[in-house]
Amino acid sequence: MNEQLQVLKGKFAELYGSYTTKQKAIAGATFLFLVISLSLWVYFASRPEFVPLFRNSLSVEEVGQVKAELESKGVQFKLSEDGRNILVPRKDAPGLTVDLAAAGLPKGSNISLDIFENMGFGITERQFDVAERDVLQNHLAKLIKGFSGVTDSRVMITLPKEQLFLSNQEGTATASILLQLEPGMKLDQKKINTLYHFVSKTVPNLPIENIVITDQYSNMMEYVNAEGSDIGMTAYEQQRSIERRVQEDIQRDLLNMLGTIIGMDKVYVYTKVRLNFDKVKEDQRLFEPVDEENQEGIAIMVEKIQKTFSGTNAEVGGVPGTGETDVPQYPGGAQGQGKSEMEEVEERVNREVNRITRDIVRSPYFIEDLTINVGVDLPADSPDAETTKEAIEEILKNVVRSAISKEVDDNYIADRIKVVAQPFQGKPEPVQMEDNTLLYYALAALAGAIMIGGIVYFIMRRKRKRKEEDTAVLQVDEAGEKEIPDLEYTETEEVMARKQLEKLAKQRPEEFANLLRVWLQED
């Protein structure tokens, strides 16, 4: 086996010696790269994937309780970056969740319903009320944490005091709620209204207007009823709130659209909206012709009367002079005789027109004016600046034209949009981050080079040391070969006999056994 290893070693040394220096360097670098890659792959593949043990964040006391329990069991775990959760290997997470739940962890520092089991007879009514309120607050906070997007909540409830005398006005409770939302999470109005109703129905005598809900950034979440008015707000505040919501919606949609095309960090959008809050109710009674071309209605009844007369004139008669019944100087009857004809035509047409009755109630919320300003992170002398500005202006024109309720011309729209192309000065420069990234890469490359150099140095040193050891052994062997003849050694009879016996035992073991048996019998 050793001879085969020596042969392979000799062939490898001969093959390695036939390479040039450049080929040796390439082969060594390739070998080191493969070794390092394989080591990194094995390292990352063998690392367990850590997942949060709890869906919601825990308090510091709860994290400490769970941490102590896991340490006592010897379970591998890590703390999250904010220290509010515990990360465990994915394969162990389900079992640990069940074990901790069986152990009653995390217990937390909140008061639960168990407090009523440990109460004695000496508790006062005041202490009971405080405990009851704390239990209600803690359970309501846990229920709110079950809402999607809510990681934690804090609830403060003020219950009305019992009145000694009867009164027509019943006391009402108040509630203040602080929500811890997930990063980037924003509750829509439907969820906010649901949360208000949920809290109002959970606490006795708690009207919606006595509830205040804010998030961790101090953003007020207002309740909006079916008519769209906010509870507890003046008319001006309501209008400003609605305008701000419409403005933010348009601004967010434009930013998402333009950011997808240009880049989120290369575009800035600011919008200004003016809404019309006039609630108009209009009653219209319109009469329109059926035949618009001739401006005539439809004939529903036609009556035509025609009269004709023909005959001769009557002779002159009567009392001569002016009678009692005659009018002075009034012409008398026709003089003489002749024929007379008369024709009378009368046509009566009753026409009906379209009778239109309209009761119009105009919505009080429609966009009366819209102004959009867009900034693009492009140098003014860039060849793409004009093309980009024109494309954005066309998009903004379509947005303004479709948003404004009235008919406007192109000049009006052009005055409402503005696109500016210039480098942004107010945003954080990414140069420092790039420098840091390059610095990290440089440090990693330097560390890799040092490691590779150390490995090469170690191999070369070991090889050199092995050569020195081989050389020293050869020198010792040569020296031993030279010194052996000079030694004056005289073998004794005992040594010679022992050697002969050893030789006999190796070559003829049967005779050696018989000889040994004879010696034993003689003794």
C-alpha positions as CSV (number, residue, x, y, z in Angstrom):
1,M,0.0,0.0,0.0
2,N,2.8,2.4,0.9
3,E,4.6,1.5,-2.3
4,Q,1.5,2.4,-4.3
5,L,1.2,5.7,-2.5
6,Q,4.8,6.4,-3.2
7,V,4.3,5.6,-6.9
8,L,1.2,7.9,-7.1
9,K,3.1,10.6,-5.3
10,G,6.0,10.3,-7.6
11,K,3.7,10.5,-10.7
12,F,1.9,13.5,-9.3
13,A,5.2,15.2,-8.5
14,E,6.4,14.5,-12.0
15,L,3.2,15.8,-13.6
16,Y,3.2,18.9,-11.4
17,G,6.8,19.5,-12.2
18,S,6.1,19.5,-15.9
19,Y,3.7,22.5,-15.6
20,T,4.9,26.0,-16.1
21,T,4.6,28.6,-13.3
22,K,1.5,30.1,-14.9
23,Q,-0.2,26.7,-15.2
24,K,0.6,25.9,-11.6
25,A,-1.0,29.2,-10.5
26,I,-4.1,28.6,-12.5
27,A,-4.4,25.0,-11.3
28,G,-3.9,26.1,-7.7
29,A,-6.4,28.9,-7.9
30,T,-9.0,26.6,-9.5
31,F,-8.5,24.0,-6.8
32,L,-8.8,26.7,-4.1
33,F,-11.9,28.1,-5.7
34,L,-13.6,24.7,-5.8
35,V,-12.7,24.0,-2.2
36,I,-14.0,27.4,-1.0
37,S,-17.2,27.1,-3.1
38,L,-17.8,23.6,-1.8
39,S,-17.2,24.7,1.7
40,L,-19.6,27.6,1.4
41,W,-22.2,25.5,-0.2
42,V,-22.0,22.9,2.6
43,Y,-22.1,25.7,5.2
44,F,-25.2,27.4,3.8
45,A,-26.9,24.1,3.0
46,S,-26.4,22.8,6.5
47,R,-27.7,26.0,8.2
48,P,-31.2,25.7,9.5
49,E,-33.9,28.1,8.3
50,F,-35.2,30.1,11.2
51,V,-38.9,31.2,11.3
52,P,-40.8,33.3,13.9
53,L,-42.2,31.2,16.6
54,F,-45.2,33.6,17.1
55,R,-47.2,35.5,14.5
56,N,-47.5,38.6,16.6
57,S,-44.8,40.5,18.5
58,L,-44.3,39.7,22.2
59,S,-43.6,41.9,25.1
60,V,-40.1,41.9,26.7
61,E,-41.4,39.9,29.6
62,E,-43.0,37.3,27.3
63,V,-39.8,37.0,25.3
64,G,-37.8,36.4,28.5
65,Q,-40.1,33.7,29.6
66,V,-40.0,31.8,26.3
67,K,-36.2,32.3,26.1
68,A,-35.7,30.8,29.5
69,E,-37.9,27.8,28.6
70,L,-36.1,27.1,25.3
71,E,-32.7,27.4,27.0
72,S,-33.7,24.9,29.7
73,K,-34.7,22.5,26.9
74,G,-31.5,23.1,24.9
75,V,-33.4,24.2,21.8
76,Q,-31.5,26.3,19.2
77,F,-33.1,29.7,18.8
78,K,-32.3,33.3,17.9
79,L,-33.9,36.7,18.8
80,S,-35.4,38.9,16.1
81,E,-33.8,42.2,15.3
82,D,-36.3,44.2,17.4
83,G,-36.1,41.7,20.3
84,R,-39.9,41.2,20.2
85,N,-40.0,37.7,18.8
86,I,-38.0,34.4,18.8
87,L,-36.8,32.6,15.7
88,V,-36.5,28.8,15.7
89,P,-35.7,26.2,13.0
90,R,-38.6,25.6,10.7
91,K,-38.8,21.9,11.5
92,D,-39.0,22.5,15.2
93,A,-41.5,25.4,15.1
94,P,-44.8,23.4,15.2
95,G,-43.7,21.2,18.1
96,L,-42.3,24.1,20.1
97,T,-45.6,26.0,19.7
98,V,-47.6,23.1,21.1
99,D,-45.1,22.5,24.0
100,L,-45.1,26.2,25.0
101,A,-48.9,26.4,24.8
102,A,-49.1,23.3,27.1
103,A,-46.7,25.0,29.5
104,G,-48.9,28.1,29.5
105,L,-46.3,30.3,27.8
106,P,-46.1,33.1,27.1
107,K,-47.9,34.3,30.2
108,G,-47.3,38.0,29.8
109,S,-47.8,40.6,32.4
110,N,-51.5,41.4,31.6
111,I,-54.3,40.5,33.9
112,S,-56.5,37.7,32.8
113,L,-59.7,36.0,34.0
114,D,-57.7,33.9,36.3
115,I,-57.5,36.8,38.7
116,F,-61.2,36.3,39.7
117,E,-60.4,32.7,40.8
118,N,-57.8,33.9,43.3
119,M,-59.8,36.7,44.8
120,G,-60.8,36.4,48.4
121,F,-63.8,37.7,50.3
122,G,-61.9,40.8,51.5
123,I,-61.7,42.5,48.1
124,T,-63.3,45.9,47.9
125,E,-65.7,47.0,45.2
126,R,-63.1,49.5,43.9
127,Q,-60.5,46.8,43.5
128,F,-63.0,44.6,41.7
129,D,-63.9,47.4,39.2
130,V,-60.2,48.0,38.5
131,A,-59.6,44.3,37.9
132,E,-62.7,44.0,35.7
133,R,-61.6,47.0,33.6
134,D,-58.1,45.6,33.1
135,V,-59.4,42.2,32.1
136,L,-61.7,43.9,29.5
137,Q,-58.9,46.0,28.2
138,N,-56.5,43.1,27.8
139,H,-59.0,40.8,26.1
140,L,-60.1,43.6,23.8
141,A,-56.4,44.2,22.9
142,K,-56.0,40.5,22.1
143,L,-59.0,40.5,19.9
144,I,-57.9,43.5,18.0
145,K,-54.5,41.8,17.4
146,G,-56.4,39.2,15.4
147,F,-57.2,41.8,12.7
148,S,-55.2,41.5,9.5
149,G,-52.3,43.9,9.4
150,V,-52.3,44.6,13.2
151,T,-49.3,43.2,15.1
152,D,-50.0,44.7,18.5
153,S,-52.5,47.0,20.2
154,R,-53.0,48.9,23.5
155,V,-56.4,49.7,24.8
156,M,-57.4,52.2,27.5
157,I,-61.1,52.2,28.6
158,T,-62.9,54.6,30.9
159,L,-66.1,53.2,32.2
160,P,-68.9,55.5,33.6
161,K,-69.4,55.7,37.3
162,E,-72.7,54.5,38.8
163,Q,-74.9,57.3,39.8
164,L,-76.5,57.4,43.2
165,F,-79.7,59.0,41.9
166,L,-81.8,58.2,38.9
167,S,-81.2,60.3,35.8
168,N,-82.5,60.4,32.3
169,Q,-79.0,60.7,31.0
170,E,-77.0,57.4,31.2
171,G,-73.3,57.6,31.5
172,T,-71.2,56.6,28.5
173,A,-67.8,55.0,28.3
174,T,-64.7,56.1,26.3
175,A,-61.9,54.2,24.6
176,S,-58.5,55.1,23.3
177,I,-56.8,52.5,21.1
178,L,-53.2,52.5,19.8
179,L,-52.5,50.1,16.9
180,Q,-49.1,48.7,15.9
181,L,-49.4,48.0,12.2
182,E,-47.2,46.0,10.0
183,P,-44.5,48.0,8.0
184,G,-46.2,49.6,5.0
185,M,-49.6,48.5,6.1
186,K,-52.6,51.0,5.8
187,L,-56.1,50.0,6.8
188,D,-58.8,50.9,4.4
189,Q,-62.0,52.8,5.5
190,K,-64.0,49.6,5.6
191,K,-61.7,47.9,8.0
192,I,-61.5,51.1,10.1
193,N,-65.4,51.3,10.3
194,T,-65.4,47.6,11.2
195,L,-63.0,48.2,14.0
196,Y,-65.1,51.0,15.4
197,H,-68.2,48.9,15.4
198,F,-66.3,46.0,16.9
199,V,-65.1,48.1,19.9
200,S,-68.4,49.8,20.3
201,K,-70.3,46.5,20.6
202,T,-67.7,45.0,22.9
203,V,-67.7,47.6,25.6
204,P,-71.1,48.5,27.3
205,N,-72.4,52.1,26.7
206,L,-69.6,53.0,24.3
207,P,-70.9,55.1,21.3
208,I,-68.7,55.3,18.2
209,E,-68.0,59.1,18.7
210,N,-66.3,58.2,22.0
211,I,-63.7,56.0,20.4
212,V,-60.3,57.3,19.3
213,I,-58.0,55.0,17.2
214,T,-54.4,55.9,16.1
215,D,-51.5,54.0,14.8
216,Q,-47.9,54.0,15.9
217,Y,-47.2,57.0,13.7
218,S,-49.9,59.1,15.4
219,N,-52.1,59.0,12.3
220,M,-55.7,59.4,13.3
221,M,-58.2,56.8,11.9
222,E,-61.5,58.5,11.7
223,Y,-64.9,56.7,11.4
224,V,-66.9,57.6,8.2
225,N,-70.6,56.9,8.2
226,A,-72.8,56.0,5.3
227,E,-73.3,59.6,4.3
228,G,-69.6,60.2,4.2
229,S,-69.3,62.6,7.1
230,D,-66.8,62.1,9.8
231,I,-68.1,61.9,13.4
232,G,-67.0,64.8,15.6
233,M,-65.6,67.0,12.8
234,T,-66.7,70.3,11.5
235,A,-67.9,70.9,8.0
236,Y,-64.5,72.5,7.0
237,E,-62.6,69.6,8.5
238,Q,-64.8,67.1,6.7
239,Q,-64.2,68.9,3.4
240,R,-60.5,69.1,3.9
241,S,-60.3,65.5,4.9
242,I,-62.2,64.4,1.7
243,E,-60.0,66.6,-0.5
244,R,-56.9,65.2,1.1
245,R,-58.0,61.6,0.5
246,V,-58.8,62.3,-3.1
247,Q,-55.5,64.2,-3.6
248,E,-53.5,61.3,-2.0
249,D,-55.3,58.7,-4.1
250,I,-54.5,60.5,-7.4
251,Q,-51.0,61.2,-6.2
252,R,-50.4,57.6,-5.2
253,D,-51.8,56.2,-8.5
254,L,-49.7,58.6,-10.6
255,L,-46.5,57.8,-8.6
256,N,-47.0,54.1,-9.0
257,M,-47.6,54.4,-12.7
258,L,-44.7,56.8,-13.4
259,G,-42.5,55.0,-11.0
260,T,-43.0,51.8,-12.8
261,I,-41.9,53.4,-16.0
262,I,-39.1,55.7,-14.9
263,G,-38.2,54.4,-11.4
264,M,-39.7,55.1,-8.0
265,D,-36.6,57.0,-6.9
266,K,-36.5,59.1,-10.0
267,V,-40.0,60.8,-10.0
268,Y,-41.9,63.0,-7.6
269,V,-45.6,63.8,-7.9
270,Y,-47.5,66.6,-6.2
271,T,-51.2,67.1,-6.8
272,K,-53.7,69.8,-5.8
273,V,-57.4,69.1,-5.9
274,R,-60.4,71.4,-5.5
275,L,-63.7,69.7,-5.0
276,N,-67.2,71.1,-5.3
277,F,-69.2,70.3,-2.2
278,D,-72.5,71.9,-3.4
279,K,-75.3,69.5,-3.1
280,V,-77.8,70.4,-5.8
281,K,-81.3,69.2,-6.1
282,E,-83.0,70.1,-9.4
283,D,-86.5,69.5,-10.6
284,Q,-87.0,69.7,-14.4
285,R,-90.3,69.7,-16.4
286,L,-89.4,69.5,-20.1
287,F,-91.7,69.6,-23.1
288,E,-90.0,68.5,-26.3
289,P,-91.4,68.0,-29.8
290,V,-91.7,64.5,-31.1
291,D,-90.7,65.6,-34.6
292,E,-87.5,67.6,-33.9
293,E,-87.0,68.5,-37.6
294,N,-90.4,70.2,-38.0
295,Q,-90.7,71.1,-34.3
296,E,-94.1,69.5,-34.1
297,G,-95.7,67.1,-31.7
298,I,-97.6,64.0,-32.6
299,A,-101.3,64.5,-33.7
300,I,-103.7,62.7,-31.4
301,M,-107.0,64.3,-32.7
302,V,-107.7,65.9,-36.0
303,E,-111.1,67.7,-36.6
304,K,-111.9,69.3,-40.0
305,I,-115.1,71.4,-40.6
306,Q,-116.0,72.6,-44.1
307,K,-119.0,74.9,-44.9
308,T,-120.2,76.0,-48.4
309,F,-123.1,78.3,-49.5
310,S,-124.4,79.5,-52.9
311,G,-127.6,81.5,-53.9
312,T,-129.1,84.7,-55.4
313,N,-129.3,88.2,-53.8
314,A,-132.7,89.3,-52.3
315,E,-134.8,92.2,-53.8
316,V,-134.8,95.6,-52.1
317,G,-137.7,95.9,-49.7
318,G,-138.8,97.4,-46.5
319,V,-140.2,100.7,-45.4
320,P,-138.8,103.7,-47.2
321,G,-136.7,106.0,-45.2
322,T,-135.2,105.3,-41.8
323,G,-137.3,103.0,-39.7
324,E,-137.3,102.8,-36.0
325,T,-135.0,99.8,-36.0
326,D,-132.6,101.0,-38.7
327,V,-129.3,102.5,-38.2
328,P,-128.8,105.9,-39.9
329,Q,-126.3,105.9,-42.8
330,Y,-125.9,102.1,-42.6
331,P,-125.7,100.6,-46.1
332,G,-128.7,98.7,-47.0
333,G,-129.0,95.4,-48.6
334,A,-127.6,94.4,-51.9
335,Q,-129.1,96.4,-54.7
336,G,-130.5,94.4,-57.4
337,Q,-130.3,90.7,-58.0
338,G,-127.3,88.3,-58.5
339,K,-125.6,85.0,-57.4
340,S,-123.4,84.7,-54.3
341,E,-121.2,81.8,-53.0
342,M,-119.4,81.2,-49.7
343,E,-117.0,78.5,-48.5
344,E,-115.6,78.1,-44.9
345,V,-113.0,75.5,-43.9
346,E,-112.0,75.0,-40.3
347,E,-109.4,72.4,-39.2
348,R,-108.6,71.6,-35.6
349,V,-105.5,69.5,-34.7
350,N,-104.6,68.5,-31.1
351,R,-100.9,67.6,-30.8
352,E,-99.1,66.0,-27.9
353,V,-95.4,66.6,-27.1
354,N,-92.9,64.7,-25.0
355,R,-93.4,65.6,-21.4
356,I,-90.1,64.9,-19.3
357,T,-90.0,65.2,-15.6
358,R,-86.6,64.9,-13.9
359,D,-85.6,65.1,-10.2
360,I,-81.8,65.5,-10.2
361,V,-79.8,65.3,-7.0
362,R,-76.1,66.1,-7.9
363,S,-73.4,64.6,-5.8
364,P,-71.6,67.1,-3.6
365,Y,-68.2,65.6,-4.3
366,F,-66.8,66.1,-7.8
367,I,-63.5,67.4,-8.9
368,E,-63.8,71.0,-10.0
369,D,-60.1,71.7,-10.6
370,L,-57.0,69.6,-10.6
371,T,-53.3,70.7,-10.8
372,I,-50.5,68.2,-11.2
373,N,-46.7,68.9,-10.8
374,V,-44.2,66.2,-11.6
375,G,-40.5,66.3,-11.1
376,V,-38.2,63.9,-13.0
377,D,-34.6,63.1,-12.0
378,L,-33.0,63.9,-15.3
379,P,-30.4,66.4,-16.3
380,A,-32.0,69.3,-18.2
381,D,-29.5,68.9,-21.1
382,S,-30.1,65.1,-21.3
383,P,-31.1,64.0,-24.8
384,D,-34.0,62.0,-23.3
385,A,-35.3,64.9,-21.2
386,E,-37.7,66.4,-23.8
387,T,-39.0,63.1,-24.9
388,T,-39.7,62.0,-21.3
389,K,-41.4,65.3,-20.5
390,E,-43.6,65.1,-23.5
391,A,-44.6,61.5,-22.7
392,I,-45.4,62.4,-19.1
393,E,-47.4,65.5,-20.2
394,E,-49.6,63.4,-22.5
395,I,-50.3,61.1,-19.6
396,L,-51.1,64.0,-17.2
397,K,-53.4,65.6,-19.8
398,N,-55.5,62.4,-20.0
399,V,-55.7,62.2,-16.3
400,V,-56.8,65.9,-15.9
401,R,-59.3,65.6,-18.8
402,S,-60.9,62.5,-17.3
403,A,-60.9,63.7,-13.7
404,I,-62.5,67.2,-14.2
405,S,-66.3,67.0,-14.4
406,K,-66.7,70.0,-16.8
407,E,-65.7,70.4,-20.5
408,V,-62.3,72.1,-20.8
409,D,-60.0,72.9,-23.7
410,D,-56.4,72.0,-24.2
411,N,-55.1,75.4,-23.1
412,Y,-56.9,75.0,-19.8
413,I,-55.4,71.5,-19.3
414,A,-51.9,72.7,-20.3
415,D,-52.1,75.4,-17.5
416,R,-52.8,72.7,-14.9
417,I,-49.8,70.4,-15.5
418,K,-46.1,71.0,-15.1
419,V,-43.3,68.6,-15.7
420,V,-39.7,69.6,-14.5
421,A,-36.7,67.5,-15.5
422,Q,-33.6,68.2,-13.4
423,P,-31.4,66.3,-11.0
424,F,-32.9,65.8,-7.5
425,Q,-31.0,67.6,-4.8
426,G,-33.0,66.8,-1.7
427,K,-32.8,63.0,-1.9
428,P,-30.1,60.9,-0.2
429,E,-27.2,60.4,-2.6
430,P,-26.6,56.7,-3.3
431,V,-22.9,57.3,-3.9
432,Q,-22.1,56.6,-0.2
433,M,-24.0,53.3,-0.3
434,E,-22.2,52.4,-3.5
435,D,-18.8,53.2,-1.9
436,N,-19.7,51.1,1.1
437,T,-20.7,48.3,-1.2
438,L,-17.5,48.6,-3.1
439,L,-15.6,48.7,0.2
440,Y,-17.4,45.6,1.4
441,Y,-16.5,43.9,-1.9
442,A,-12.9,45.1,-1.6
443,L,-12.6,43.8,2.0
444,A,-14.1,40.5,1.0
445,A,-11.7,40.2,-1.9
446,L,-8.8,41.1,0.3
447,A,-9.9,38.6,2.9
448,G,-10.2,35.9,0.2
449,A,-6.8,36.8,-1.2
450,I,-5.3,36.7,2.3
451,M,-6.9,33.3,2.9
452,I,-5.8,32.0,-0.5
453,G,-2.3,33.3,0.1
454,G,-2.2,31.7,3.6
455,I,-3.3,28.4,2.2
456,V,-0.7,28.6,-0.6
457,Y,2.0,29.6,1.9
458,F,1.0,26.7,4.2
459,I,1.2,24.2,1.4
460,M,4.5,25.5,0.2
461,R,5.9,25.6,3.7
462,R,4.7,22.1,4.3
463,K,6.2,20.9,1.1
464,R,9.5,22.7,1.9
465,K,9.5,21.2,5.3
466,R,8.8,17.7,3.9
467,K,11.7,18.2,1.5
468,E,14.0,19.2,4.3
469,E,12.9,16.2,6.4
470,D,13.5,13.9,3.4
471,T,16.9,15.5,2.9
472,A,17.7,15.1,6.5
473,V,16.7,11.4,6.4
474,L,18.8,10.8,3.4
475,Q,21.8,12.5,5.0
476,V,21.3,10.4,8.1
477,D,21.0,7.2,6.0
478,E,24.2,8.1,4.1
479,A,26.0,8.9,7.3
480,G,24.7,5.7,8.8
481,E,25.9,3.7,5.8
482,K,29.4,5.3,6.1
483,E,29.6,4.8,9.9
484,I,28.4,1.1,10.0
485,P,31.7,-0.3,8.6
486,D,33.7,1.6,11.2
487,L,31.8,0.2,14.1
488,E,33.6,-2.6,15.9
489,Y,31.0,-4.9,17.2
490,T,31.7,-8.5,18.4
491,E,28.8,-10.8,18.7
492,T,28.7,-13.0,21.8
493,E,27.9,-16.7,21.8
494,E,24.5,-16.0,23.5
495,V,23.6,-13.5,20.7
496,M,24.7,-15.9,18.0
497,A,22.7,-18.7,19.6
498,R,19.6,-16.5,19.8
499,K,19.9,-15.5,16.2
500,Q,20.2,-19.2,15.1
501,L,17.1,-20.1,17.1
502,E,15.1,-17.3,15.6
503,K,16.3,-18.4,12.1
504,L,15.4,-22.0,12.9
505,A,11.9,-21.0,14.2
506,K,11.2,-19.0,11.0
507,Q,12.5,-21.6,8.5
508,R,11.7,-24.9,10.3
509,P,9.1,-24.4,13.0
510,E,8.5,-28.1,13.5
511,E,12.1,-28.9,14.4
512,F,12.2,-25.8,16.6
513,A,9.1,-27.1,18.4
514,N,10.7,-30.5,19.0
515,L,13.9,-28.9,20.2
516,L,12.0,-26.8,22.6
517,R,10.1,-29.8,23.9
518,V,13.4,-31.7,24.6
519,W,14.7,-28.7,26.5
520,L,11.7,-28.6,28.7
521,Q,11.8,-32.3,29.4
522,E,15.5,-32.0,30.4
523,D,14.6,-29.1,32.8
